[in-house]
Structures are given as structure tokens and as C-alpha cells.
Amino acid sequence: MLAEKFVSFNHKDIVSDDSGEGMTGKIIGIAIGLFVAAVIMPAALVAIANATLTGVDASVVTIFQILLPIIAIIGLVMLFLKSTD
């Protein structure tokens, strides 16, 4: 019974899918992406934590503190509105 299941198993399902990209390629891509994120994230978090707006023009500070969050909220609302259609 087990031998019959093994013989009837289509090995191509593991190696490639409809798009032609194999499962191995997907796993390698995910692993590389996680590695790059693990290398970049600590440096990015340190840079964001140490950022200050001293010596910057008042209009630029206004843009960062008021206008940028408003634009981000509008973008998130539009993202959810598009996904519900």
C-alpha cells in the first residue's frame, strides 16, 4: 500500500509549480530575504532612534510632525478601501 502511494506520487509537485518556480527556489528566496532583513533592521532602528530635528528649518519640522502622519493615515485608509472592493 505504501509502495503504491509512493509510485503514484507526482514528484514534479515539489520541484516546480504552475509558475515554473520550484519550491527550492522559493525557500532560498525567503531565506535570503530574512537574512537581508536581519542585517539591515538593527542599523535602521538605531538610525531612527538617534534621529533629531535640531538645526532644521521650522517648515520642515512642521512637514515631518503634522503633514507626514496625515498623509500616512490617508494612505492606509485608501489601502483598506481598495482591498474591500
C-alpha positions, -999 to +999 in steps of 0.1 A: +000+000+000+028+024+009+047+015-022+017+022-044+013+057-029+050+064-034+049+052-070+018+073-078+031+104-061+039+131-086+074+144-077+071+174-100+047+190-075+076+195-051+102+206-077+080+231-097+046+247-096+024+264-122+046+294-124+077+273-131+095+283-100+103+254-078+097+251-040+135+251-035+138+285-052+110+299-030+127+286+001+160+301-009+144+334-017+127+336+016+159+327+034+179+354+016+151+379+023+151+371+060+189+373+061+190+408+045+162+420+068+182+407+098+213+426+087+196+459+079+169+462+106+193+468+136+211+495+118+179+511+107+164+510+142+195+527+156+194+554+129+157+561+136+162+562+174+191+586+172+174+610+147+168+645+158+154+676+142+177+701+158+190+727+133+163+720+108+141+748+094+107+751+111+087+744+079+105+710+075+097+702+111+061+710+105+060+687+075+075+658+095+054+663+126+020+672+111+017+666+073+036+633+071+013+614+096-018+628+079-006+615+045+002+581+061-033+578+076-049+588+042-027+561+025-037+534+050-074+543+046-071+541+008-053+508+011-081+493+031-108+508+008-092+493-023-089+459-006-126+457+002-138+462-034 
